[in-house]
Amino acid sequence: MIIDAKKMNASALNHIIRSCEDSEIIVNNVLGQRYIANVSENKQITLYGTCGNNLANFLSGGSITLYGNAQENVGDTMDDGEIVIHGSCGDACGYGMRGGRLYIKEDCGSRCGIHMKAYQEKQPIIVIGGTAKDYLGEYLAGGMIIVLNLHDEAKCVGKYCGSGAHGGAIYLRLTDEEQIGYTPNILSEITVAEQQMIDTVLSDYQQKLCIKLAQNMKFYRIEIKDKNPYEGLYTEV
């Protein structure tokens, strides 16, 4: 099915998407409609335009591909499936993810991946092609976040990256430590096994976003504290 969302409100658009029996749906002229594809399970939905808040919340399967930008709270409590954004998104994307993959071609706002957790065999993954703002991976409990900073901006991530994190992993492509704002954590070099795992994820990321990444990119891991993860969170130590 092909839907023209021009001048269509969010309720009408979401009713059509939910009631459609087709497994593949294309939506043109999206402009700020909220709650698109919430609780979707087995559909392949392609969107063109700018999505409003709460895109693909509680996603439990299938795929959402957006050719454009999205506002806040993409993929909240996502359980499975994939979201591919050929643009940027706002704050709090991937909040509470417990499975699936969120691929962002450009930048994301603050508090991306907070409270993200793994569940049994499910390991949520977020890959950000540009940069992330403050509090990336705050209270992280599981899964993986990768920031590529492909445009070599002065700051790869903002302040307090990984604050309160006690599980999972955050990997940053850095040329020097000045590209990361203040964090109570420390940076560590990655292992060969971690590099192989990153390479596997990035192979899929390149395919889904139709881009070519450079070889031998240098990554660092934010050291996750399993004891006293809040040490230094509110005052520098």
C-alpha positions as CSV (number, residue, x, y, z in Angstrom):
1,M,0.0,0.0,0.0
2,I,1.1,3.6,-0.7
3,I,-0.3,6.3,1.5
4,D,-0.1,10.0,0.9
5,A,0.1,11.6,4.4
6,K,-0.2,15.2,3.1
7,K,-2.6,17.2,5.3
8,M,-3.5,14.0,7.2
9,N,-3.5,14.1,11.0
10,A,-1.8,11.5,13.1
11,S,-4.9,9.6,14.1
12,A,-6.1,9.1,10.6
13,L,-2.6,8.1,9.4
14,N,-2.1,5.6,12.2
15,H,-5.5,4.1,11.7
16,I,-4.7,3.4,8.1
17,I,-1.4,1.8,8.9
18,R,-2.7,-0.4,11.7
19,S,-5.7,-1.6,9.7
20,C,-3.7,-2.2,6.5
21,E,-3.3,-6.0,5.8
22,D,-0.3,-5.4,3.4
23,S,3.0,-6.4,4.9
24,E,4.8,-3.5,3.0
25,I,3.6,0.1,3.4
26,I,5.0,3.3,1.9
27,V,4.0,6.6,3.4
28,N,4.8,9.8,1.4
29,N,4.7,13.4,2.6
30,V,5.0,12.8,6.3
31,L,5.1,16.1,8.2
32,G,5.2,15.9,12.0
33,Q,2.6,13.1,12.5
34,R,3.2,11.4,15.9
35,Y,3.1,7.8,17.1
36,I,3.7,6.3,13.6
37,A,4.1,2.5,13.7
38,N,3.7,2.2,17.4
39,V,3.3,-1.4,18.5
40,S,4.0,-2.6,15.0
41,E,5.1,-6.2,14.8
42,N,5.5,-7.6,11.3
43,K,5.3,-4.8,8.7
44,Q,8.0,-3.2,6.6
45,I,7.1,0.5,6.6
46,T,9.0,3.1,4.6
47,L,8.5,6.7,5.4
48,Y,9.4,9.9,3.4
49,G,9.4,13.2,5.2
50,T,9.8,14.4,8.8
51,C,8.2,12.3,11.6
52,G,6.9,13.7,14.8
53,N,7.5,12.4,18.3
54,N,7.3,8.8,19.3
55,L,8.1,7.0,16.1
56,A,7.9,3.2,16.4
57,N,7.5,3.0,20.1
58,F,7.2,-0.6,21.5
59,L,8.2,-2.0,18.1
60,S,8.3,-5.8,18.3
61,G,9.4,-6.8,14.8
62,G,9.5,-5.9,11.2
63,S,11.3,-2.8,10.0
64,I,10.8,1.0,9.8
65,T,12.9,3.0,7.3
66,L,12.7,6.8,7.4
67,Y,14.1,8.9,4.6
68,G,14.2,12.1,6.6
69,N,14.5,13.3,10.2
70,A,12.5,12.4,13.3
71,Q,11.7,14.3,16.5
72,E,12.0,12.9,20.0
73,N,11.5,9.5,21.5
74,V,12.2,7.2,18.6
75,G,12.0,3.5,19.4
76,D,10.9,3.9,23.1
77,T,10.8,0.4,24.7
78,M,11.7,-1.3,21.4
79,D,11.7,-5.1,21.8
80,D,12.7,-6.4,18.3
81,G,13.0,-5.4,14.7
82,E,14.9,-2.5,13.2
83,I,14.6,1.3,12.7
84,V,16.7,2.9,10.0
85,I,16.8,6.7,9.9
86,H,18.5,8.3,6.9
87,G,18.8,11.6,8.8
88,S,18.9,12.8,12.4
89,C,16.6,12.4,15.4
90,G,15.9,14.3,18.6
91,D,16.3,13.5,22.3
92,A,15.6,10.2,24.1
93,C,15.8,7.9,21.1
94,G,16.1,4.2,22.1
95,Y,14.8,4.9,25.6
96,G,14.5,1.6,27.5
97,M,15.3,-0.6,24.4
98,R,15.6,-4.3,25.2
99,G,16.0,-5.7,21.7
100,G,16.3,-4.8,18.0
101,R,18.5,-2.3,16.2
102,L,18.3,1.5,15.7
103,Y,20.5,2.9,13.0
104,I,20.9,6.7,12.6
105,K,22.8,8.1,9.7
106,E,23.4,11.5,11.2
107,D,23.1,13.0,14.7
108,C,20.9,12.4,17.7
109,G,20.0,14.6,20.6
110,S,20.5,14.1,24.4
111,R,19.8,11.0,26.5
112,C,20.0,8.6,23.6
113,G,19.9,4.9,24.8
114,I,19.2,5.7,28.4
115,H,17.9,2.8,30.5
116,M,18.7,0.5,27.6
117,K,18.9,-3.1,28.7
118,A,19.4,-6.6,27.3
119,Y,16.7,-9.3,27.8
120,Q,17.6,-12.9,27.7
121,E,19.1,-13.5,24.2
122,K,18.1,-10.1,23.0
123,Q,20.8,-7.4,22.7
124,P,19.7,-4.0,21.6
125,I,22.1,-2.0,19.4
126,I,22.2,1.7,18.5
127,V,24.6,3.0,15.8
128,I,24.9,6.8,15.4
129,G,26.7,8.0,12.3
130,G,27.1,11.6,13.4
131,T,27.3,12.8,17.0
132,A,25.3,12.5,20.2
133,K,24.6,15.2,22.8
134,D,24.7,15.0,26.6
135,Y,23.9,11.9,28.7
136,L,24.4,9.3,26.0
137,G,23.8,5.8,27.5
138,E,22.8,7.2,30.9
139,Y,21.9,4.3,33.3
140,L,22.8,1.8,30.6
141,A,22.2,-1.8,31.7
142,G,22.8,-3.8,28.5
143,G,23.2,-3.7,24.8
144,M,25.6,-1.7,22.6
145,I,25.9,1.9,21.5
146,I,28.3,2.9,18.7
147,V,29.1,6.5,17.8
148,L,30.9,7.1,14.5
149,N,31.3,10.9,14.3
150,L,31.7,10.5,10.5
151,H,32.0,14.2,9.9
152,D,34.8,14.6,12.4
153,E,33.1,17.2,14.6
154,A,34.9,18.7,17.5
155,K,32.7,16.8,19.9
156,C,31.8,13.2,19.3
157,V,29.5,13.1,22.3
158,G,28.4,15.7,24.9
159,K,28.8,15.6,28.7
160,Y,28.1,12.8,31.1
161,C,28.4,10.0,28.5
162,G,27.6,6.7,30.3
163,S,26.7,8.3,33.6
164,G,25.3,5.7,36.0
165,A,25.9,2.9,33.5
166,H,26.3,-0.6,35.0
167,G,26.1,-2.9,32.0
168,G,26.3,-3.0,28.2
169,A,29.0,-1.2,26.1
170,I,29.5,2.3,24.6
171,Y,32.0,2.6,21.7
172,L,33.2,5.9,20.4
173,R,35.3,6.6,17.3
174,L,37.8,9.2,18.6
175,T,40.9,10.8,17.3
176,D,41.6,12.3,20.7
177,E,40.0,12.5,24.2
178,E,39.0,16.1,23.7
179,Q,36.2,14.9,21.5
180,I,34.3,13.7,24.5
181,G,32.8,16.0,27.1
182,Y,33.1,15.5,30.9
183,T,32.2,12.0,32.0
184,P,32.7,10.3,35.4
185,N,34.0,7.2,33.5
186,I,37.3,6.6,31.8
187,L,38.2,5.5,28.3
188,S,39.7,2.1,27.4
189,E,41.1,0.6,24.2
190,I,39.0,-2.2,22.8
191,T,40.0,-5.8,22.4
192,V,40.3,-7.7,19.1
193,A,37.0,-9.5,19.9
194,E,35.3,-6.2,20.4
195,Q,36.6,-4.9,17.1
196,Q,35.3,-8.0,15.3
197,M,31.9,-7.5,17.0
198,I,31.8,-3.8,15.9
199,D,32.8,-4.7,12.4
200,T,29.9,-7.2,12.1
201,V,27.4,-4.6,13.3
202,L,28.9,-1.9,11.0
203,S,28.7,-4.2,8.0
204,D,24.9,-4.4,8.5
205,Y,24.8,-0.6,9.2
206,Q,26.5,0.1,5.9
207,Q,24.2,-2.1,4.0
208,K,21.0,-0.7,5.4
209,L,22.1,2.9,5.0
210,C,23.8,2.4,1.6
211,I,27.1,4.0,2.7
212,K,30.7,3.0,2.7
213,L,32.8,3.4,5.9
214,A,36.5,3.7,6.1
215,Q,38.6,0.8,7.2
216,N,40.4,0.5,10.5
217,M,38.5,3.1,12.4
218,K,39.8,3.7,15.9
219,F,37.3,3.0,18.7
220,Y,37.5,3.5,22.4
221,R,35.1,1.9,25.0
222,I,33.6,3.9,27.9
223,E,34.6,1.9,31.0
224,I,31.4,0.7,32.7
225,K,31.5,0.5,36.5
226,D,29.8,-2.5,38.0
227,K,30.2,-1.0,41.5
228,N,29.2,2.4,42.5
229,P,28.2,3.5,39.0
230,Y,27.0,6.9,40.2
231,E,30.4,7.9,41.6
232,G,31.3,11.3,40.3
233,L,27.9,11.7,38.6
234,Y,26.9,15.0,40.3
235,T,30.3,16.2,41.4
236,E,33.7,15.8,39.7
237,V,36.1,13.4,41.5
